[in-house]
Amino acid sequence: MAQHAHDRRESRALEARLAREGADAAARRKILEQNAREKRDRVARDADQRRKVEQRKARAETRSDTRRAVLSWVNAHVVELLIYPIAVLSFALAAPAMAAYGTVIFGVTGFLLAGITELGMWAFALAVVASRRRNPHRPVAGLQAGVVVFCLGAGGMNFTHGLHKAGGGWTVGLVMAVVSVAGIVAHQLTLARAPRSHAERRADRLAARAAAKIDRAQHAALRAAATVVAADGTAQLVYHDGTYRLTRYRRLVSPAGHSPTPAEHRDTPVPVASPVRSGPETAATDGAVADSVTSDSGPGDSVSADSAATVVLPAVVRAESGEDHTVDHTVDHAVGTAEWTARYEALPGETKLAKAELFLARSWELGDEPALARVDRMIDAPRTATAA
């Protein structure tokens, strides 16, 4: 009996201890949950506060950027902000007057007259500004002429309207004409040409003068150029390089006072040939060949003054029979004939190109311009003279 009571007491004590431990565990869980909930709330409040701060900062930066952009635009377009109100006032006063004047002249559709007088000159004025901004180097003289013409038309029509309207006169006409063109005149004086510094204007003037002089020099070089006609009938211009001075009559003259010629300004001296004889030559002594020498030098070899005097185009060749025969370089001979072979062998130079160069150089030096097709037939090499 006593043991049973003891067991019952221990069981009740154990149950009470378990109940206390369960209550403590529940309390701890409740505290942990409350702490976690408070932590989540605090994190959410902090995040919301940071988001609000960032939003306020972003809005402030946006307002600051917008303000800076507006101030920058105003600073860059201060002239437009001052001029365009004048243009708007001028248009607001002149356009209704022209519309009323147009209805008097043309009837119901006469109000469109304001579009011709007022909008016409503004269309040309804005076209001048747009053209100079998009293509600074494109001329706008035509657009400026349109501005002037339409301004004169608008001013004249407004003056006529003021002169003949009821209660009008010279004073009214002048006022209406000035009001009509005041905005466009202010616009063209301030906005039609971008402001430039003195150094920029000076550089532009120098560049324009240099371009004009180069253009005159190119035209002078074109007039002084030689024309080369090939055997097939095609033609090309040959310019003579060198340093020249442009005279007041727009002619090219070298520092020595000579005009450009095809034989001037070669990099290396070229052996040249004597003048081409048009008639027969007679032997000087005992039927010998008259001072003829065949040159073995190529087109790029230099020749001294003494040797150049002996490098000539022979006019006389010796035939196998021992008799002297003259060779006329102005006459074309069939290729392969004795006359053609004699003339070809008499030309100085080892190659056909060298022969053509030497023959042309000597001919140009003497003021003669032989046809390139004839030179090609002399050496039996089409278009070689053109290359030479």
C-alpha positions as CSV (number, residue, x, y, z in Angstrom):
1,M,0.0,0.0,0.0
2,A,2.7,2.3,0.9
3,Q,4.7,1.4,-2.2
4,H,1.7,2.1,-4.4
5,A,1.3,5.6,-2.8
6,H,5.0,6.2,-3.4
7,D,4.7,5.3,-7.0
8,R,1.7,7.5,-7.4
9,R,3.5,10.4,-6.0
10,E,6.5,9.9,-8.2
11,S,4.2,9.6,-11.2
12,R,2.5,12.9,-10.4
13,A,5.9,14.6,-9.8
14,L,7.1,13.3,-13.2
15,E,3.9,14.5,-14.9
16,A,4.3,17.9,-13.2
17,R,7.9,18.1,-14.3
18,L,7.1,17.1,-17.9
19,A,4.3,19.7,-17.9
20,R,6.6,22.3,-16.6
21,E,9.2,21.4,-19.3
22,G,6.6,21.4,-22.0
23,A,5.4,24.8,-20.9
24,D,9.0,26.1,-20.8
25,A,9.5,24.7,-24.4
26,A,6.3,26.3,-25.6
27,A,7.3,29.6,-24.0
28,R,10.7,29.4,-25.6
29,R,9.2,28.6,-29.0
30,K,6.8,31.5,-28.6
31,I,9.7,33.8,-27.8
32,L,11.8,32.5,-30.7
33,E,8.8,33.0,-33.1
34,Q,8.2,36.5,-31.7
35,N,11.9,37.4,-32.1
36,A,11.9,36.1,-35.7
37,R,8.8,38.0,-36.5
38,E,10.2,41.2,-35.0
39,K,13.4,40.6,-37.0
40,R,11.5,40.2,-40.2
41,D,9.5,43.3,-39.5
42,R,12.7,45.2,-38.7
43,V,14.4,44.0,-41.9
44,A,11.3,44.9,-43.9
45,R,11.2,48.3,-42.3
46,D,14.9,48.9,-43.0
47,A,14.5,47.7,-46.6
48,D,11.5,50.0,-47.1
49,Q,13.3,52.9,-45.6
50,R,16.4,52.3,-47.8
51,R,14.1,52.0,-50.9
52,K,12.4,55.3,-50.0
53,V,15.8,56.9,-49.4
54,E,17.1,55.6,-52.8
55,Q,13.9,56.8,-54.5
56,R,14.3,60.3,-53.0
57,K,17.9,60.3,-54.1
58,A,17.1,59.2,-57.6
59,R,14.4,61.8,-57.9
60,A,16.8,64.4,-56.6
61,E,19.4,63.3,-59.1
62,T,16.9,63.3,-61.9
63,R,15.7,66.8,-61.0
64,S,19.3,67.9,-60.9
65,D,20.1,66.4,-64.2
66,T,17.0,67.9,-65.8
67,R,17.9,71.3,-64.3
68,R,21.4,71.0,-65.6
69,A,20.2,69.9,-69.0
70,V,17.7,72.8,-69.2
71,L,20.3,75.3,-68.0
72,S,22.8,73.9,-70.6
73,W,20.3,74.1,-73.4
74,V,19.3,77.6,-72.4
75,N,22.9,78.7,-72.2
76,A,23.6,77.2,-75.7
77,H,20.4,78.7,-77.2
78,V,20.2,82.0,-75.4
79,V,20.3,83.8,-78.7
80,E,17.3,81.8,-80.1
81,L,15.4,82.4,-76.9
82,L,15.9,86.1,-77.4
83,I,15.2,86.3,-81.1
84,Y,12.4,83.8,-81.7
85,P,9.9,85.8,-79.5
86,I,10.5,88.8,-81.7
87,A,9.9,86.6,-84.8
88,V,6.7,85.2,-83.2
89,L,5.4,88.8,-82.4
90,S,6.3,89.9,-85.9
91,F,4.4,87.0,-87.5
92,A,1.4,87.4,-85.1
93,L,1.1,91.1,-86.2
94,A,1.8,90.7,-89.9
95,A,0.0,87.5,-90.8
96,P,-3.5,88.6,-89.8
97,A,-3.0,91.9,-91.6
98,M,-1.9,90.1,-94.8
99,A,-4.8,87.6,-94.5
100,A,-7.3,90.4,-94.3
101,Y,-5.6,92.2,-97.2
102,G,-5.7,89.0,-99.2
103,T,-9.4,88.6,-98.7
104,V,-9.9,92.1,-100.0
105,I,-8.0,91.2,-103.2
106,F,-8.7,87.5,-103.8
107,G,-11.9,87.0,-101.9
108,V,-12.6,84.0,-99.6
109,T,-9.3,82.3,-100.2
110,G,-7.3,85.5,-100.0
111,F,-6.2,84.6,-96.4
112,L,-3.7,82.3,-98.0
113,L,-1.7,85.4,-99.0
114,A,-0.2,85.4,-95.5
115,G,1.3,82.0,-96.3
116,I,3.1,83.3,-99.3
117,T,4.4,86.6,-97.7
118,E,5.1,85.6,-94.1
119,L,5.6,81.8,-94.2
120,G,7.6,82.0,-97.5
121,M,10.4,84.1,-96.1
122,W,10.5,82.0,-92.9
123,A,10.8,78.8,-95.0
124,F,13.9,80.1,-96.7
125,A,15.3,81.5,-93.5
126,L,15.0,78.2,-91.6
127,A,16.3,76.4,-94.7
128,V,19.5,78.5,-94.5
129,V,20.0,77.6,-90.9
130,A,19.3,73.9,-91.4
131,S,21.6,73.7,-94.5
132,R,24.5,75.3,-92.6
133,R,24.1,73.0,-89.7
134,R,23.9,69.8,-91.7
135,N,26.3,70.7,-94.5
136,P,28.6,73.5,-93.3
137,H,30.5,73.6,-96.6
138,R,27.5,73.7,-99.0
139,P,26.8,77.1,-100.4
140,V,23.5,78.7,-99.4
141,A,23.6,81.7,-101.8
142,G,20.4,80.5,-103.5
143,L,18.5,80.2,-100.2
144,Q,19.7,83.6,-99.0
145,A,18.5,85.1,-102.3
146,G,15.1,83.5,-101.6
147,V,15.1,85.1,-98.2
148,V,15.8,88.5,-99.7
149,V,13.2,88.2,-102.5
150,F,10.5,87.1,-100.1
151,C,11.4,89.8,-97.6
152,L,11.1,92.4,-100.3
153,G,7.8,91.0,-101.4
154,A,6.4,90.8,-97.9
155,G,7.6,94.3,-96.9
156,G,6.3,95.7,-100.2
157,M,2.9,94.2,-99.8
158,N,2.6,95.3,-96.2
159,F,3.7,98.8,-97.2
160,T,1.1,98.9,-99.9
161,H,-1.6,97.6,-97.5
162,G,-0.8,100.2,-94.9
163,L,-0.6,102.9,-97.6
164,H,-4.1,102.2,-99.0
165,K,-6.0,101.0,-96.0
166,A,-8.6,103.2,-94.3
167,G,-6.8,105.7,-92.1
168,G,-3.5,104.6,-93.4
169,G,-0.7,106.5,-95.1
170,W,3.1,106.5,-95.5
171,T,3.6,106.2,-91.7
172,V,1.3,103.2,-91.4
173,G,2.8,101.6,-94.5
174,L,6.3,101.9,-93.2
175,V,5.3,100.5,-89.8
176,M,3.6,97.5,-91.3
177,A,6.5,96.8,-93.6
178,V,9.1,97.0,-90.7
179,V,6.9,94.8,-88.5
180,S,6.6,92.3,-91.3
181,V,10.4,91.8,-91.9
182,A,11.6,92.7,-88.3
183,G,11.6,89.1,-87.1
184,I,13.3,87.6,-90.3
185,V,15.9,90.3,-90.3
186,A,16.8,89.7,-86.6
187,H,16.9,86.0,-87.3
188,Q,19.2,86.2,-90.3
189,L,21.6,88.7,-88.5
190,T,22.0,86.5,-85.4
191,L,21.2,82.8,-86.3
192,A,21.9,82.4,-90.1
193,R,25.6,82.3,-89.6
194,A,27.2,80.6,-86.6
195,P,29.6,82.9,-84.7
196,R,33.3,82.3,-85.4
197,S,36.4,83.6,-83.8
198,H,38.9,85.8,-85.7
199,A,41.4,82.9,-86.0
200,E,38.7,80.7,-87.6
201,R,37.6,83.4,-90.0
202,R,41.3,84.0,-91.0
203,A,41.9,80.3,-91.5
204,D,38.8,80.0,-93.7
205,R,39.9,83.0,-95.8
206,L,43.4,81.5,-96.2
207,A,41.9,78.1,-97.1
208,A,39.6,79.8,-99.7
209,R,42.5,81.7,-101.3
210,A,44.6,78.6,-101.4
211,A,41.8,76.6,-103.0
212,A,41.2,79.4,-105.6
213,K,44.9,79.5,-106.5
214,I,45.1,75.8,-106.9
215,D,42.0,75.9,-109.1
216,R,43.6,78.6,-111.3
217,A,46.9,76.6,-111.5
218,Q,45.0,73.4,-112.5
219,H,43.2,75.3,-115.3
220,A,46.5,76.8,-116.4
221,A,48.1,73.3,-116.4
222,L,45.2,72.0,-118.4
223,R,45.7,74.7,-121.0
224,A,49.5,73.9,-121.2
225,A,49.1,70.1,-121.3
226,A,50.0,68.3,-124.5
227,T,47.6,65.9,-126.2
228,V,48.8,62.4,-127.1
229,V,46.7,60.6,-129.7
230,A,47.3,56.9,-130.0
231,A,47.0,54.7,-133.1
232,D,43.5,53.6,-132.2
233,G,42.3,57.2,-132.0
234,T,42.2,57.5,-128.2
235,A,43.6,60.7,-126.7
236,Q,45.1,61.6,-123.4
237,L,46.6,64.6,-121.8
238,V,50.3,64.8,-120.8
239,Y,51.1,67.2,-118.0
240,H,54.6,68.5,-117.4
241,D,55.6,68.3,-113.8
242,G,57.8,70.9,-112.1
243,T,57.7,74.1,-110.1
244,Y,55.9,77.0,-111.7
245,R,54.7,80.4,-110.9
246,L,51.2,81.6,-111.9
247,T,51.3,84.9,-113.7
248,R,48.6,87.6,-113.6
249,Y,47.4,86.3,-117.0
250,R,46.9,82.8,-115.4
251,R,49.9,81.2,-117.2
252,L,52.4,78.8,-115.6
253,V,56.0,80.1,-115.8
254,S,59.0,78.4,-114.3
255,P,61.3,80.3,-112.0
256,A,63.6,80.8,-115.0
257,G,60.8,82.5,-116.9
258,H,60.0,79.6,-119.3
259,S,56.6,78.1,-119.9
260,P,56.3,74.3,-119.3
261,T,57.3,72.2,-122.3
262,P,57.3,68.4,-122.6
263,A,61.1,68.1,-122.3
264,E,61.5,70.1,-119.1
265,H,61.9,68.7,-115.6
266,R,63.3,65.3,-116.2
267,D,64.9,63.5,-113.3
268,T,67.8,62.2,-115.4
269,P,69.3,63.6,-118.6
270,V,68.2,61.5,-121.6
271,P,70.2,61.0,-124.8
272,V,68.4,62.9,-127.5
273,A,68.5,62.8,-131.3
274,S,69.1,65.5,-133.8
275,P,66.3,67.2,-135.8
276,V,64.4,65.0,-138.2
277,R,65.4,65.9,-141.7
278,S,62.6,66.3,-144.2
279,G,64.9,66.3,-147.2
280,P,67.8,64.2,-148.4
281,E,71.3,64.7,-147.1
282,T,74.5,64.6,-149.2
283,A,77.7,63.1,-148.0
284,A,80.3,65.5,-146.8
285,T,83.5,63.7,-147.9
286,D,84.2,60.7,-150.3
287,G,80.5,59.4,-150.0
288,A,81.0,58.7,-146.3
289,V,78.1,58.7,-143.9
290,A,77.6,62.3,-142.8
291,D,78.3,62.4,-139.0
292,S,76.0,59.6,-138.0
293,V,76.4,57.7,-134.8
294,T,74.3,54.9,-133.4
295,S,73.9,55.2,-129.6
296,D,74.2,52.0,-127.5
297,S,72.9,53.7,-124.4
298,G,69.4,53.0,-123.0
299,P,66.7,55.5,-122.2
300,G,67.8,55.9,-118.6
301,D,71.5,56.5,-119.2
302,S,73.0,60.0,-118.8
303,V,75.0,61.5,-121.6
304,S,77.6,64.3,-121.4
305,A,77.3,67.5,-123.4
306,D,80.1,66.3,-125.8
307,S,78.6,62.9,-126.4
308,A,75.1,64.2,-126.7
309,A,76.2,66.3,-129.6
310,T,77.2,63.2,-131.5
311,V,74.1,61.2,-130.7
312,V,72.0,62.1,-133.8
313,L,69.3,60.6,-135.9
314,P,71.3,59.6,-139.1
315,A,69.9,60.8,-142.3
316,V,72.2,58.7,-144.5
317,V,72.8,55.0,-144.3
318,R,75.2,52.9,-146.4
319,A,73.7,50.1,-148.5
320,E,75.5,46.9,-149.2
321,S,76.2,48.1,-152.7
322,G,78.4,50.8,-151.3
323,E,76.2,53.6,-152.6
324,D,74.8,56.2,-150.2
325,H,71.0,56.4,-149.8
326,T,69.1,59.0,-147.9
327,V,66.5,58.1,-145.3
328,D,63.5,60.5,-145.0
329,H,62.1,60.2,-141.5
330,T,58.9,62.0,-142.4
331,V,57.8,59.3,-144.8
332,D,56.2,56.0,-143.6
333,H,57.7,52.9,-145.1
334,A,56.3,49.4,-145.0
335,V,57.6,47.3,-142.2
336,G,60.4,45.0,-143.4
337,T,61.4,47.0,-146.4
338,A,65.0,48.2,-146.8
339,E,64.0,51.8,-146.0
340,W,62.2,50.8,-142.9
341,T,65.1,48.6,-141.7
342,A,67.6,51.3,-142.4
343,R,65.6,53.9,-140.4
344,Y,65.0,51.5,-137.5
345,E,68.7,50.5,-137.2
346,A,69.6,54.2,-137.4
347,L,67.5,55.1,-134.3
348,P,69.6,55.1,-131.1
349,G,68.7,52.7,-128.3
350,E,68.8,49.0,-127.8
351,T,65.1,48.3,-127.2
352,K,62.0,49.6,-129.0
353,L,60.9,51.5,-125.9
354,A,64.3,53.1,-125.7
355,K,64.2,54.1,-129.4
356,A,60.8,55.7,-128.9
357,E,61.9,57.6,-125.8
358,L,65.0,59.0,-127.4
359,F,63.2,59.9,-130.6
360,L,60.4,61.7,-128.8
361,A,62.7,63.4,-126.3
362,R,64.8,64.9,-129.1
363,S,61.7,65.9,-131.1
364,W,60.1,67.6,-128.1
365,E,63.3,69.4,-127.3
366,L,63.3,70.9,-130.8
367,G,59.6,71.9,-130.5
368,D,58.3,69.2,-132.8
369,E,55.5,66.9,-131.6
370,P,55.4,63.8,-133.9
371,A,52.3,61.7,-134.1
372,L,52.6,58.7,-131.7
373,A,51.1,56.4,-134.3
374,R,53.9,57.3,-136.8
375,V,56.5,56.6,-134.1
376,D,54.9,53.2,-133.4
377,R,55.1,52.4,-137.2
378,M,58.7,53.5,-137.2
379,I,59.6,50.9,-134.6
380,D,56.9,48.4,-135.3
381,A,55.5,48.4,-131.8
382,P,51.9,49.5,-131.2
383,R,51.3,51.8,-128.3
384,T,55.0,51.9,-127.4
385,A,55.2,55.6,-128.1
386,T,52.3,56.2,-125.7
387,A,54.2,54.3,-122.9
388,A,57.3,56.2,-123.7
